[in-house]
């Protein structure tokens, strides 16, 4: 053991089928989301989070197919074809990137739990925006498949919520 080994972070490895919590957060019932597109799951099966921290991580291993320059949303495609969209806040696209710091580029391979965004909660909330963050299964690996999210009312970033 080296002198600094006790401070070294242990890297967690996730299976390609895992979906992890994208942030430290409280889980919000879908029907309580204050945007009907997400509340009615029009874009796909949805789980919502009330953020507790400022870091957003990749929900799975895959290719970062979309990273909006504004940082308000991104999409990851798993090897099995599942598409996952993460939308940070409601109508936050209107901030034009203010309050978001992007750490990954569209087209990159990402790992579940990898930091992709930092949000400045104060800037976003002071501008009057709801920071409810949605994870949406936009395309299933198997047609008709339903994802069973395993989580309590609170999650920590990187916590497996579907395996």
Protein Blocks (a to p, Z undefined) as FASTA:
>chain_A
ZZklmmpccdddddfkbccdfbdcddddfklpcbfklmnomnoccdddddfblbdcdfbd
cddfbacfklpaccdddfkopacdddedehklmnnopapacfbdehiacdehiafbdcdf
klmmmnopafbdcdddfbcfbghiacdddddfbdcehiafbZZ
